[in-house]
Structure formats: C-alpha cells, structure tokens
Amino acid sequence: MYRIEKYNASYYNQWNEFIMNSKNGTFLFNRDFMEYHKDRFTDFSLLFFEGSKLIALLPANITGNEVHSHQGLTYGGLILKKSIGAEKVEALLNELLLYLKSNNIKLLKIKDIISIYHKEPSFELAYLLFKNGADMYRRDMNLAVNYSLPLAISKSKLKHFRKVSALGLEMKKDNDFETFWDDVLIPRLEEKHNVKPVHTKEEIRLLHSHFPENIVQYNAYIDDKIVAGITLFNFGNVVKSQYGATTEAGEKYRALDFLFINLIREFEGNADFFDMGNVNEQEGKVYNKGLLKQKEELGCSVYPHEYYALTIH
C-alpha cells in the first residue's frame, strides 16, 4: 500500500513542491537550503508514496547505523500532506521502521518540529514515537513572542528604547551580511564564547540568493557605523532571529534591544510568532538565566523543543 523511495535529484521539483504545500514543512526543508552543506552530511532523505501519490517526506542524514532527522537543520521529522489522519501517519511510521531495519539501521533520532511552525496542528509523530517506546532524551525551552496576545515588553526595556531612539540609532534592512559577519558577529562570538557562526559569510550569502524574501539582514547604525545586527529567517507564519549580536559600543546603546523591539513591532500583524530561539546549554540540561530573562522581558513565552531517539528492533 505504501512505498518508500530514497531521495535523488530526479525528485527535486516534487520534493520542493510538497514542502511548500505540506502542513508542517518550512523552507529549511527545501533542497536548495538542505544542500548548501551537503559536503558535511550523507543524505538519507526519504519519500513516502501511497500508490503514485506523495504523502510524506523525511529530511534525514545517516551516520554509521543511525538515521537523524537531519543534523544540519534546527528541527525535522515526518513532513506530512495536509488532511492526513493519525492512523495513516502510524502506518507510515511502521513502514519507516521496517525500511530502516532492512537497511541495518539501529537508531532513529528526531528533532521534532516546534509547534509554532505548524501551518496546521501536526502532533501525530510525537505521540506515535512515545507509543513505540522512543526516549525523549532532550527538551529545550524555545522562546517566542505570540502575536495573538498583547505585546508584553517590559517597562524598563521600553524606557531604554525610547532613550536610545532619541540618540540617533537607526535601523536599516540593508541585507549587508558581510559587514555584520566581519565587524560584529564573528569577533563577538569569538570573544564571548570562543565559537564561530554556524553559517559562514559565504553560506549565508548563498542562502540569501536562493531565498531573498526569507533570509534578510537588519543592522543598527549610529553615525553610519554598524553597532548591531539581526539576521532574520522569515517563514511567513513565524519570523525567527537566527543571529543577533552587538559591538562593545553597541552594548552601551543597548542596540540589540533597539533592533529587537523595532522588529517585534514591525512584524506584528504580519506573522503569528517572533521566534528568538532557545536558551539551553549542555544538551538541554541547563539553561542560561540571563538569556531567558532578556527574552522574557521582550515579551517571549516558552515553547518546548523535543528530541527523540527510537531504537530499531
């Protein structure tokens, strides 16, 4: 009744069209996004057919005898057609487990899609993983502004926002990724955390060229000098701050808060959520209290991000 096919380039158009019309897919699953770092991962993406009709996808990669709902993406799992019932999703999961077993796969790991990204409610897989004895080995707190509720930015942040707005800070949507990466993001991540951005400057420019409406850069300037920036991923129903950083001079102006408050207000009425990412460290076991407070004071609430591991018997 169902058949599973491994992804190859001949499915490129069919894959991308399905993602666009699915009930829980985002542009992160578009092949042009997934393949920007294809040299780092061995692809194991799967397509699920009912007869000749495509009804689900699994963006995935393989490491040894483990299949992951793509380690190069923030979230994943089964991407489903609209109006699919839970019983059929269970049948698809059963077929997937048989397929993985026949390919000598011992473990399936899934970073579930955070609920705010669902275009339609899509919680079937989480329940079915539980039903099959999956271990929820990690649970992060993801912080987002819910636009269905009144904005709840703290009075102290609004007070500083009004103060610095009068000092000449200016926000520009200039898509100047290079200046932000070179002068702000890379040096500040190195200085504060001894890490590099997940995306290189060249990669973010490439992704922007593929998704010019979805990946955009807002920078803050004072006297024409950059002091902060935020890279946004716009999913339509959700806007996510993928990167945010400020220079030492920008910290004195609270330039990052200036950008966040401007952007939260700008997308009110044009999105359902403004996602500011998670606050967890050490595989979710601890959280950054300062970061949590900052995001809560910008009006964010907690939405869980769950990670599952299912042993294949």
MARTIPA-956615 format. One record per residue (C-alpha): residue in one letter; z, x, y; residue number from 1. Coordinates in steps of 0.1 Angstrom, whole numbers, padded with zeros to 4 digits. Each point is the difference from the previous one (the first is absolute). Example, Ala and Ser with C-alpha at 12.3 -4.5 7.8 and 13.67 -1.06 7.14 Angstrom:
MARTIPA-956615
r=a	w=0078	u=0123	v=-0045	k=1 $
r=s	w=-0007	u=0014	v=0034	k=2 $
//
This chain:
MARTIPA-956615
r=m	w=0000	u=0000	v=0000	k=1 $
r=y	w=0008	u=0029	v=0024	k=2 $
r=r	w=-0015	u=0034	v=0001	k=3 $
r=i	w=0011	u=0031	v=0019	k=4 $
r=e	w=-0024	u=0025	v=0014	k=5 $
r=k	w=0008	u=0034	v=0015	k=6 $
r=y	w=-0012	u=0004	v=0036	k=7 $
r=n	w=-0032	u=0020	v=0007	k=8 $
r=a	w=-0022	u=0002	v=0031	k=9 $
r=s	w=-0022	u=-0028	v=-0013	k=10 $
r=y	w=0029	u=-0024	v=0008	k=11 $
r=y	w=0004	u=0013	v=0036	k=12 $
r=n	w=-0013	u=-0031	v=0018	k=13 $
r=q	w=0015	u=-0025	v=-0025	k=14 $
r=w	w=0034	u=0017	v=0003	k=15 $
r=n	w=0001	u=0001	v=0038	k=16 $
r=e	w=-0012	u=-0036	v=0003	k=17 $
r=f	w=0027	u=-0012	v=-0024	k=18 $
r=i	w=0027	u=0019	v=0019	k=19 $
r=m	w=-0011	u=-0017	v=0032	k=20 $
r=n	w=0002	u=-0035	v=-0015	k=21 $
r=s	w=0031	u=0005	v=-0023	k=22 $
r=k	w=0034	u=-0016	v=0007	k=23 $
r=n	w=0020	u=0033	v=0002	k=24 $
r=g	w=-0025	u=0028	v=0007	k=25 $
r=t	w=-0002	u=0021	v=0032	k=26 $
r=f	w=-0025	u=0026	v=0013	k=27 $
r=l	w=0021	u=0027	v=-0017	k=28 $
r=f	w=-0016	u=-0010	v=-0032	k=29 $
r=n	w=-0036	u=0002	v=0014	k=30 $
r=r	w=-0017	u=0029	v=-0019	k=31 $
r=d	w=-0008	u=0017	v=0033	k=32 $
r=f	w=0037	u=0003	v=0006	k=33 $
r=m	w=0011	u=0007	v=-0036	k=34 $
r=e	w=-0025	u=0028	v=-0004	k=35 $
r=y	w=0007	u=0021	v=0031	k=36 $
r=h	w=0024	u=0020	v=-0022	k=37 $
r=k	w=-0018	u=-0004	v=-0033	k=38 $
r=d	w=0002	u=0037	v=-0006	k=39 $
r=r	w=0038	u=-0003	v=-0003	k=40 $
r=f	w=0001	u=-0028	v=-0026	k=41 $
r=t	w=-0017	u=-0009	v=-0033	k=42 $
r=d	w=-0011	u=-0036	v=0005	k=43 $
r=f	w=0008	u=-0026	v=-0026	k=44 $
r=s	w=-0008	u=-0032	v=0019	k=45 $
r=l	w=-0008	u=-0030	v=-0020	k=46 $
r=l	w=-0019	u=-0033	v=0004	k=47 $
r=f	w=0009	u=-0032	v=-0019	k=48 $
r=f	w=-0027	u=-0025	v=-0009	k=49 $
r=e	w=0002	u=-0035	v=-0013	k=50 $
r=g	w=-0034	u=-0003	v=-0015	k=51 $
r=s	w=-0023	u=0014	v=0027	k=52 $
r=k	w=0024	u=-0009	v=0028	k=53 $
r=l	w=0022	u=0026	v=0016	k=54 $
r=i	w=0036	u=-0013	v=0004	k=55 $
r=a	w=0023	u=0030	v=0005	k=56 $
r=l	w=0000	u=0037	v=0008	k=57 $
r=l	w=0025	u=0028	v=-0006	k=58 $
r=p	w=-0004	u=0030	v=0024	k=59 $
r=a	w=0015	u=0028	v=-0020	k=60 $
r=n	w=0001	u=0037	v=-0009	k=61 $
r=i	w=0010	u=0018	v=-0032	k=62 $
r=t	w=0023	u=0030	v=-0005	k=63 $
r=g	w=0004	u=0012	v=-0036	k=64 $
r=n	w=0009	u=-0032	v=-0020	k=65 $
r=e	w=0012	u=-0019	v=0030	k=66 $
r=v	w=-0020	u=-0025	v=0021	k=67 $
r=h	w=0011	u=-0006	v=0036	k=68 $
r=s	w=-0010	u=-0028	v=0024	k=69 $
r=h	w=-0015	u=0027	v=0021	k=70 $
r=q	w=0024	u=0028	v=0011	k=71 $
r=g	w=-0022	u=0006	v=0031	k=72 $
r=l	w=0007	u=-0035	v=0013	k=73 $
r=t	w=0031	u=-0016	v=0015	k=74 $
r=y	w=0000	u=-0029	v=-0024	k=75 $
r=g	w=-0021	u=-0015	v=-0028	k=76 $
r=g	w=0000	u=-0020	v=-0032	k=77 $
r=l	w=-0024	u=-0028	v=-0011	k=78 $
r=i	w=-0022	u=-0012	v=0028	k=79 $
r=l	w=-0007	u=-0036	v=-0008	k=80 $
r=k	w=-0027	u=-0026	v=0008	k=81 $
r=k	w=0012	u=-0030	v=0020	k=82 $
r=s	w=0013	u=-0030	v=-0018	k=83 $
r=i	w=0009	u=0018	v=-0032	k=84 $
r=g	w=0029	u=-0014	v=-0020	k=85 $
r=a	w=0030	u=0020	v=-0013	k=86 $
r=e	w=-0009	u=-0008	v=-0036	k=87 $
r=k	w=-0034	u=0017	v=0004	k=88 $
r=v	w=0016	u=0030	v=0017	k=89 $
r=e	w=0023	u=0003	v=-0030	k=90 $
r=a	w=-0031	u=0000	v=-0023	k=91 $
r=l	w=-0016	u=0027	v=0022	k=92 $
r=l	w=0032	u=0022	v=-0002	k=93 $
r=n	w=0001	u=-0004	v=-0038	k=94 $
r=e	w=-0037	u=0011	v=-0001	k=95 $
r=l	w=0008	u=0029	v=0023	k=96 $
r=l	w=0029	u=0012	v=-0023	k=97 $
r=l	w=-0022	u=-0002	v=-0031	k=98 $
r=y	w=-0027	u=0020	v=0019	k=99 $
r=l	w=0024	u=0026	v=0011	k=100 $
r=k	w=0015	u=0003	v=-0035	k=101 $
r=s	w=-0035	u=0005	v=-0014	k=102 $
r=n	w=-0005	u=0029	v=0025	k=103 $
r=n	w=0033	u=0016	v=-0011	k=104 $
r=i	w=0017	u=-0008	v=0033	k=105 $
r=k	w=0038	u=0001	v=-0004	k=106 $
r=l	w=0012	u=-0012	v=0035	k=107 $
r=l	w=-0013	u=-0023	v=0027	k=108 $
r=k	w=0015	u=0005	v=0035	k=109 $
r=i	w=-0006	u=-0025	v=0028	k=110 $
r=k	w=0010	u=0001	v=0037	k=111 $
r=d	w=-0001	u=-0037	v=0006	k=112 $
r=i	w=-0017	u=-0014	v=0031	k=113 $
r=i	w=0026	u=-0008	v=0027	k=114 $
r=s	w=0001	u=-0038	v=0005	k=115 $
r=i	w=-0010	u=0001	v=0036	k=116 $
r=y	w=-0035	u=0012	v=-0010	k=117 $
r=h	w=-0008	u=-0030	v=-0022	k=118 $
r=k	w=-0027	u=-0022	v=0014	k=119 $
r=e	w=0013	u=-0026	v=-0024	k=120 $
r=p	w=0033	u=0002	v=-0019	k=121 $
r=s	w=-0005	u=0024	v=-0029	k=122 $
r=f	w=0032	u=0007	v=-0019	k=123 $
r=e	w=-0013	u=-0006	v=-0035	k=124 $
r=l	w=-0002	u=0036	v=-0011	k=125 $
r=a	w=0036	u=0008	v=0011	k=126 $
r=y	w=0013	u=-0027	v=-0022	k=127 $
r=l	w=-0022	u=0009	v=-0029	k=128 $
r=l	w=0010	u=0036	v=0001	k=129 $
r=f	w=0036	u=-0011	v=-0002	k=130 $
r=k	w=-0008	u=-0023	v=-0029	k=131 $
r=n	w=-0016	u=0030	v=-0018	k=132 $
r=g	w=0031	u=0021	v=0005	k=133 $
r=a	w=-0012	u=0022	v=0028	k=134 $
r=d	w=0025	u=0022	v=0018	k=135 $
r=m	w=0003	u=-0005	v=0038	k=136 $
r=y	w=0007	u=0037	v=0006	k=137 $
r=r	w=-0002	u=0000	v=0038	k=138 $
r=r	w=0005	u=-0026	v=0028	k=139 $
r=d	w=-0006	u=0010	v=0036	k=140 $
r=m	w=0009	u=-0018	v=0032	k=141 $
r=n	w=-0032	u=-0006	v=0020	k=142 $
r=l	w=0005	u=-0011	v=0036	k=143 $
r=a	w=-0023	u=-0024	v=0018	k=144 $
r=v	w=0000	u=-0024	v=0029	k=145 $
r=n	w=-0006	u=-0035	v=-0011	k=146 $
r=y	w=-0021	u=-0018	v=0027	k=147 $
r=s	w=0010	u=-0034	v=-0013	k=148 $
r=l	w=0034	u=0007	v=0015	k=149 $
r=p	w=0008	u=0006	v=0037	k=150 $
r=l	w=-0002	u=0037	v=0009	k=151 $
r=a	w=0034	u=0016	v=-0002	k=152 $
r=i	w=-0003	u=0033	v=0018	k=153 $
r=s	w=0034	u=0013	v=0010	k=154 $
r=k	w=0011	u=-0003	v=0037	k=155 $
r=s	w=0006	u=0037	v=0002	k=156 $
r=k	w=-0035	u=0009	v=-0012	k=157 $
r=l	w=-0015	u=-0025	v=0024	k=158 $
r=k	w=0021	u=0014	v=0029	k=159 $
r=h	w=-0013	u=0035	v=-0007	k=160 $
r=f	w=-0036	u=-0013	v=-0005	k=161 $
r=r	w=0000	u=-0016	v=0035	k=162 $
r=k	w=0015	u=0032	v=0014	k=163 $
r=v	w=-0026	u=0024	v=-0015	k=164 $
r=s	w=-0029	u=-0024	v=0007	k=165 $
r=a	w=0008	u=0005	v=0037	k=166 $
r=l	w=-0003	u=0038	v=-0004	k=167 $
r=g	w=-0037	u=0000	v=-0006	k=168 $
r=l	w=-0002	u=0000	v=-0038	k=169 $
r=e	w=-0034	u=-0013	v=-0011	k=170 $
r=m	w=-0012	u=-0013	v=-0034	k=171 $
r=k	w=-0036	u=0006	v=-0010	k=172 $
r=k	w=-0019	u=-0012	v=-0030	k=173 $
r=d	w=-0023	u=0031	v=0001	k=174 $
r=n	w=-0003	u=0008	v=-0037	k=175 $
r=d	w=0008	u=0036	v=0009	k=176 $
r=f	w=0012	u=0010	v=-0035	k=177 $
r=e	w=-0006	u=0037	v=0006	k=178 $
r=t	w=0023	u=0004	v=0030	k=179 $
r=f	w=0027	u=-0021	v=-0017	k=180 $
r=w	w=-0002	u=0020	v=-0032	k=181 $
r=d	w=-0002	u=0034	v=0016	k=182 $
r=d	w=0024	u=-0004	v=0029	k=183 $
r=v	w=0026	u=-0025	v=-0013	k=184 $
r=l	w=-0001	u=-0010	v=-0036	k=185 $
r=i	w=-0005	u=0033	v=-0019	k=186 $
r=p	w=0024	u=0021	v=0022	k=187 $
r=r	w=0027	u=-0027	v=0000	k=188 $
r=l	w=-0001	u=-0006	v=-0037	k=189 $
r=e	w=0002	u=0037	v=-0006	k=190 $
r=e	w=0028	u=0005	v=0024	k=191 $
r=k	w=0022	u=-0030	v=-0011	k=192 $
r=h	w=-0008	u=-0004	v=-0037	k=193 $
r=n	w=-0020	u=0031	v=-0011	k=194 $
r=v	w=-0028	u=-0023	v=-0013	k=195 $
r=k	w=-0036	u=-0007	v=0009	k=196 $
r=p	w=-0017	u=-0035	v=0005	k=197 $
r=v	w=-0012	u=-0016	v=-0032	k=198 $
r=h	w=-0035	u=-0001	v=0016	k=199 $
r=t	w=-0016	u=0030	v=0016	k=200 $
r=k	w=-0017	u=-0003	v=0033	k=201 $
r=e	w=-0034	u=0001	v=-0017	k=202 $
r=e	w=0010	u=-0027	v=-0025	k=203 $
r=i	w=0013	u=-0024	v=0027	k=204 $
r=r	w=-0032	u=0004	v=0020	k=205 $
r=l	w=-0021	u=-0007	v=-0032	k=206 $
r=l	w=0021	u=-0031	v=-0008	k=207 $
r=h	w=-0004	u=-0012	v=0036	k=208 $
r=s	w=-0038	u=0004	v=-0002	k=209 $
r=h	w=0001	u=-0022	v=-0031	k=210 $
r=f	w=0025	u=-0025	v=0014	k=211 $
r=p	w=-0004	u=0002	v=0038	k=212 $
r=e	w=0017	u=-0034	v=0006	k=213 $
r=n	w=0028	u=0006	v=-0025	k=214 $
r=i	w=0011	u=0035	v=0008	k=215 $
r=v	w=0008	u=0006	v=0037	k=216 $
r=q	w=0020	u=0024	v=0022	k=217 $
r=y	w=0022	u=-0009	v=0029	k=218 $
r=n	w=0013	u=0028	v=0021	k=219 $
r=a	w=0025	u=0002	v=0029	k=220 $
r=y	w=-0006	u=0022	v=0030	k=221 $
r=i	w=0018	u=0011	v=0031	k=222 $
r=d	w=-0020	u=0018	v=0026	k=223 $
r=d	w=-0029	u=0000	v=-0025	k=224 $
r=k	w=0020	u=0020	v=-0025	k=225 $
r=i	w=0006	u=-0014	v=-0034	k=226 $
r=v	w=0037	u=-0006	v=-0008	k=227 $
r=a	w=-0001	u=-0024	v=-0030	k=228 $
r=g	w=-0024	u=-0018	v=-0024	k=229 $
r=i	w=-0001	u=-0026	v=-0026	k=230 $
r=t	w=-0028	u=-0003	v=-0027	k=231 $
r=l	w=-0004	u=-0037	v=-0010	k=232 $
r=f	w=-0015	u=-0014	v=-0031	k=233 $
r=n	w=-0011	u=-0035	v=0008	k=234 $
r=f	w=-0003	u=-0023	v=-0031	k=235 $
r=g	w=-0006	u=-0032	v=0020	k=236 $
r=n	w=0031	u=-0019	v=-0012	k=237 $
r=v	w=0021	u=0032	v=0003	k=238 $
r=v	w=0000	u=0029	v=0025	k=239 $
r=k	w=0016	u=0032	v=-0013	k=240 $
r=s	w=0012	u=0030	v=0019	k=241 $
r=q	w=-0012	u=0027	v=-0024	k=242 $
r=y	w=0010	u=0029	v=0022	k=243 $
r=g	w=0022	u=0002	v=0031	k=244 $
r=a	w=0012	u=0031	v=0017	k=245 $
r=t	w=0010	u=0013	v=0035	k=246 $
r=t	w=0002	u=0034	v=0016	k=247 $
r=e	w=0033	u=0014	v=0013	k=248 $
r=a	w=-0010	u=-0010	v=0035	k=249 $
r=g	w=-0008	u=-0035	v=-0013	k=250 $
r=e	w=0035	u=-0003	v=-0015	k=251 $
r=k	w=0014	u=0001	v=0035	k=252 $
r=y	w=-0021	u=-0029	v=0010	k=253 $
r=r	w=0006	u=-0019	v=-0033	k=254 $
r=a	w=-0038	u=0000	v=-0002	k=255 $
r=l	w=-0001	u=-0011	v=-0037	k=256 $
r=d	w=0021	u=-0031	v=0008	k=257 $
r=f	w=-0023	u=-0006	v=0029	k=258 $
r=l	w=-0030	u=-0001	v=-0023	k=259 $
r=f	w=0017	u=-0021	v=-0027	k=260 $
r=i	w=0011	u=-0027	v=0024	k=261 $
r=n	w=-0034	u=-0001	v=0017	k=262 $
r=l	w=-0018	u=-0003	v=-0034	k=263 $
r=i	w=0025	u=-0025	v=-0015	k=264 $
r=r	w=-0007	u=-0022	v=0030	k=265 $
r=e	w=-0038	u=0006	v=-0001	k=266 $
r=f	w=-0004	u=-0012	v=-0035	k=267 $
r=e	w=0023	u=-0031	v=0003	k=268 $
r=g	w=-0023	u=-0029	v=-0006	k=269 $
r=n	w=-0026	u=0022	v=-0017	k=270 $
r=a	w=0019	u=0009	v=-0032	k=271 $
r=d	w=0027	u=-0013	v=-0022	k=272 $
r=f	w=0020	u=0032	v=-0003	k=273 $
r=f	w=0004	u=0034	v=0017	k=274 $
r=d	w=0009	u=0024	v=-0028	k=275 $
r=m	w=0020	u=0031	v=0009	k=276 $
r=g	w=0003	u=0014	v=-0035	k=277 $
r=n	w=0030	u=0009	v=-0022	k=278 $
r=v	w=0032	u=0018	v=0009	k=279 $
r=n	w=0007	u=0015	v=-0035	k=280 $
r=e	w=0004	u=0035	v=-0013	k=281 $
r=q	w=0006	u=0016	v=-0034	k=282 $
r=e	w=-0022	u=-0024	v=-0019	k=283 $
r=g	w=0018	u=-0030	v=0016	k=284 $
r=k	w=0035	u=0010	v=-0009	k=285 $
r=v	w=0011	u=0005	v=0036	k=286 $
r=y	w=-0012	u=-0013	v=0034	k=287 $
r=n	w=-0002	u=0016	v=0035	k=288 $
r=k	w=0026	u=-0019	v=0020	k=289 $
r=g	w=-0013	u=0012	v=0034	k=290 $
r=l	w=-0036	u=-0011	v=-0009	k=291 $
r=l	w=0013	u=-0033	v=-0013	k=292 $
r=k	w=0019	u=-0007	v=0032	k=293 $
r=q	w=-0030	u=0010	v=0021	k=294 $
r=k	w=-0023	u=-0025	v=-0018	k=295 $
r=e	w=0025	u=-0028	v=-0001	k=296 $
r=e	w=0005	u=0004	v=0038	k=297 $
r=l	w=-0037	u=-0004	v=0004	k=298 $
r=g	w=0003	u=-0034	v=-0018	k=299 $
r=c	w=-0008	u=0009	v=-0036	k=300 $
r=s	w=0013	u=-0016	v=-0031	k=301 $
r=v	w=0002	u=0014	v=-0036	k=302 $
r=y	w=-0027	u=-0008	v=-0026	k=303 $
r=p	w=0004	u=0017	v=-0034	k=304 $
r=h	w=-0026	u=0023	v=-0015	k=305 $
r=e	w=0004	u=0002	v=-0037	k=306 $
r=y	w=-0011	u=0026	v=-0026	k=307 $
r=y	w=-0004	u=-0008	v=-0037	k=308 $
r=a	w=-0005	u=0021	v=-0031	k=309 $
r=l	w=-0010	u=-0017	v=-0033	k=310 $
r=t	w=0000	u=0019	v=-0033	k=311 $
r=i	w=-0030	u=-0008	v=-0021	k=312 $
r=h	w=0010	u=-0007	v=-0036	k=313 $
//
